[in-house]
Amino acid sequence: MSAGQRTGTATTHRVVILGAGYAGMAAAVQLAARMKRREGVRVTVVNAQERFTERMRLHMTATGQRLAELSIPELLEGTGVQFVRGWVTAVDADAKSVRIDDDRVLHYDTLVYGLGGVAGTSATPGAEDHAYTLGSAQDAELLAARLAQLGGGTVVVAGSGLTGVEAAAEIAERYPRLSVVLLGRQEPGAAMNPRAKAYLQAALDRLGVRVRAGVEVVKVLPDAVELADAVELPDAVELPDAVELADGERIAADAVLWTSGTRVSPLAAAAGLAVDEQGRILTDAALRSVSHPEVYAIGDAAAIRQGYGVMHGTCQGGMPTGVHAALSIDRVIRGRQPKPFRFGYYHTPVSLGRGDAVVQFTRPDDSPRRICLTGRTAVRYKETVTASPWPTYGRMKKMPASGAFWPRGGRFTRVRGAR
Ligand SMILES: Cc1cc2nc3c(=O)[nH]c(=O)nc-3n(C[C@H](O)[C@H](O)[C@H](O)COP(=O)(O)OP(=O)(O)OC[C@H]3O[C@@H](n4cnc5c(N)ncnc54)[C@H](O)[C@@H]3O)c2cc1C
């Protein structure tokens, strides 16, 4: 066992997990289940709230829909994991300590960093001050309150990635009195196969969402957004009911939802951990920080390289990173070497309001396969996927191996010489 805190004659190895989102919960439950009968390991989880944030449903929260109350301390009951509710304000990587709410300090021997990421508002003037986000449940509730107030008017969704698509569709479906405009560089569903993309765009059209692709929002004002010159799209794209606007024009908006880009907590960079240009922790093959191997990085907060490139933030990839970090910590504590992490994508499920959806099946490198689901079948598939993390944690408490299955990516992630 590696160094830890001496209590009497025994040594306690302190594992602190920051963030109890999809990845952090997977790490906590898996580690607790593996450590059950082992003396001398203490696992602590720190999270901003006791309630689990179902981030994949925040567009539902933003449109006033009530989600299930999922209590993290209740789920962790009986696992031996200590839950600390609080806001992490600093990590001291030299002293191996974490500061919470500025006044509490937790020491660790191993740190698991899973603080997630949010939309990148900082690069665009006015976005921080005037745009709503889906960064947290509280942020989504602020938008819900605003939408409920509006008797009519325009809601601009900035960012035509899948979060923007899901949010625009949800708002248009819930509030037909509002005009919803979806703006972004790429056409909605750009990474999908032609059939899935056409289905998605037709659904937006049916819901009355007006799409303008090939543009960049360069400024958010209290009552409008400003667009830059149109960005060239790879193909000439004819979008149904596209918004006809000259470049540089303003679009009046009664509410702006910002979904574009990614921003992670500055804590890792401030602690001196090696990070990429987005502030995500650079990891080795076993998910350890390349600069501080006692720190594991998981989920959206980690820059994890696979054979096909750096993983992008998803729950489908985030949960396996948490489980893998737990398995690695278990191995290291038993004096063994951690194994390399391998993951291949398999699907992209996208809700289009409550009554419609499209599911694009993918190759391990996230490129689209020919097969996709649409309509009610896709709705059921999407709901099953979205609802699955919580019961998965419950099962893992009793059967840790049940959480350790995910597609490894085959030849897309195979590294010569790796086991
Ligand atoms: C609307 C929407 C729909 C999505 N749909 C899908 C989908 O269909 N499929 C998919 O795979 N992915 C989807 N995603 C992406 C997915 O939600 C994220 O990739 C996933 O949440 C990442 O998990 P995580 O554990 O890294 O971070 P998170 O789930 O964000 O968890 C981070 C946790 O850390 C806590 N935290 C953050 N900072 C601090 C701090 N300083 N102190 C204390 N606690 C802190 C947060 O409160 C949170 O509990 C969607 C995202 C959104 C917004």
The ligand as a MOL file (V3000), in Angstrom:
LIG
                    3D

  0  0  0     0  0            999 V3000
M  V30 BEGIN CTAB
M  V30 COUNTS 53 58 0 0 0
M  V30 BEGIN ATOM
M  V30 1 C -28.8320 19.0740 -21.6240 0
M  V30 2 C -27.7240 18.0570 -21.6920 0
M  V30 3 C -27.9760 16.8260 -22.2910 0
M  V30 4 C -26.9810 15.8490 -22.3570 0
M  V30 5 N -27.2700 14.6370 -22.9540 0
M  V30 6 C -26.3320 13.6730 -22.9720 0
M  V30 7 C -26.6200 12.3920 -23.5380 0
M  V30 8 O -27.7140 12.1470 -24.0430 0
M  V30 9 N -25.6590 11.4340 -23.4980 0
M  V30 10 C -24.4260 11.6550 -22.9390 0
M  V30 11 O -23.5950 10.7420 -22.9110 0
M  V30 12 N -24.1160 12.8700 -22.4130 0
M  V30 13 C -25.0300 13.8750 -22.4090 0
M  V30 14 N -24.7210 15.1040 -21.8800 0
M  V30 15 C -23.3580 15.3270 -21.3500 0
M  V30 16 C -23.2320 14.7260 -19.9410 0
M  V30 17 O -24.2570 15.2300 -19.1190 0
M  V30 18 C -21.8660 15.0740 -19.3370 0
M  V30 19 O -20.8680 14.6170 -20.2190 0
M  V30 20 C -21.7320 14.4140 -17.9710 0
M  V30 21 O -22.5920 15.0430 -17.0600 0
M  V30 22 C -20.2890 14.4670 -17.4590 0
M  V30 23 O -20.2490 13.8320 -16.2010 0
M  V30 24 P -19.2340 14.3700 -15.0730 0
M  V30 25 O -19.4160 13.4600 -13.9030 0
M  V30 26 O -17.8850 14.5470 -15.6360 0
M  V30 27 O -19.7440 15.8360 -14.7120 0
M  V30 28 P -21.1250 16.2960 -14.0630 0
M  V30 29 O -22.2030 15.3160 -14.3300 0
M  V30 30 O -21.3280 17.6950 -14.5320 0
M  V30 31 O -20.8360 16.2810 -12.5000 0
M  V30 32 C -19.9410 17.1790 -11.8800 0
M  V30 33 C -20.3470 17.3050 -10.4190 0
M  V30 34 O -19.3710 18.1120 -9.7450 0
M  V30 35 C -20.0370 19.1030 -8.9770 0
M  V30 36 N -19.1280 20.2530 -8.8640 0
M  V30 37 C -18.6250 21.0010 -9.8790 0
M  V30 38 N -17.7800 21.9280 -9.3790 0
M  V30 39 C -17.7740 21.7540 -8.0360 0
M  V30 40 C -17.0710 22.3930 -6.9590 0
M  V30 41 N -16.1990 23.3870 -7.1730 0
M  V30 42 N -17.2980 21.9590 -5.6950 0
M  V30 43 C -18.1500 20.9210 -5.4570 0
M  V30 44 N -18.8280 20.2730 -6.4410 0
M  V30 45 C -18.6430 20.6920 -7.7070 0
M  V30 46 C -21.3090 19.3910 -9.7450 0
M  V30 47 O -22.2670 19.9880 -8.8840 0
M  V30 48 C -21.6970 17.9890 -10.2220 0
M  V30 49 O -22.4570 17.3090 -9.2520 0
M  V30 50 C -25.7020 16.1020 -21.8080 0
M  V30 51 C -25.4310 17.3570 -21.1950 0
M  V30 52 C -26.4280 18.3170 -21.1480 0
M  V30 53 C -26.1280 19.6530 -20.4710 0
M  V30 END ATOM
M  V30 BEGIN BOND
M  V30 1 1 1 2
M  V30 2 1 2 3
M  V30 3 2 2 52
M  V30 4 2 3 4
M  V30 5 1 4 5
M  V30 6 1 4 50
M  V30 7 2 5 6
M  V30 8 1 6 7
M  V30 9 1 6 13
M  V30 10 2 7 8
M  V30 11 1 7 9
M  V30 12 1 9 10
M  V30 13 2 10 11
M  V30 14 1 10 12
M  V30 15 2 12 13
M  V30 16 1 13 14
M  V30 17 1 14 15
M  V30 18 1 14 50
M  V30 19 1 15 16
M  V30 20 1 16 17
M  V30 21 1 16 18
M  V30 22 1 18 19
M  V30 23 1 18 20
M  V30 24 1 20 21
M  V30 25 1 20 22
M  V30 26 1 22 23
M  V30 27 1 23 24
M  V30 28 2 24 25
M  V30 29 1 24 26
M  V30 30 1 24 27
M  V30 31 1 27 28
M  V30 32 2 28 29
M  V30 33 1 28 30
M  V30 34 1 28 31
M  V30 35 1 31 32
M  V30 36 1 32 33
M  V30 37 1 33 34
M  V30 38 1 33 48
M  V30 39 1 34 35
M  V30 40 1 35 36
M  V30 41 1 35 46
M  V30 42 1 36 37
M  V30 43 1 36 45
M  V30 44 2 37 38
M  V30 45 1 38 39
M  V30 46 1 39 40
M  V30 47 2 39 45
M  V30 48 1 40 41
M  V30 49 2 40 42
M  V30 50 1 42 43
M  V30 51 2 43 44
M  V30 52 1 44 45
M  V30 53 1 46 47
M  V30 54 1 46 48
M  V30 55 1 48 49
M  V30 56 2 50 51
M  V30 57 1 51 52
M  V30 58 1 52 53
M  V30 END BOND
M  V30 END CTAB
M  END
